[in-house]
Amino acid sequence: MNRKFSYITHGTCSQKIHFEIDENDVVRNVSFEGGCNGNLQGLSRLVEGMKREDIIARLQGIRCGFKPTSCPDQFSRALAYVSENTQEES
């Protein structure tokens, strides 16, 4: 069963990211609210089916112009937040 999450972004044009993580730690059904629609649809499709830690490693630290973050970076932060703040079911 997939666990569903929403993450409020900070410092980007998108305002929120919705995603699911399955029992194998694979990311599914990523969608962004706001932001550059075409780019974020592309990002969502590219990460579909990838392991959470692989996405974090690839997207972490990407900047948008002079901003200290970006939508991809915010998604990596969302995934890291979930890793740090959810307990696995026993």
Secondary structure, 3 states (H helix, E strand, C coil): CCEEEEEECCCCCEEEEEEEECCCCEEEEEEEEECCHHHHHHHHHHHCCCEHHHHHHHHCCCCCCCCCCCHHHHHHHHHHHHHHHCCCCC
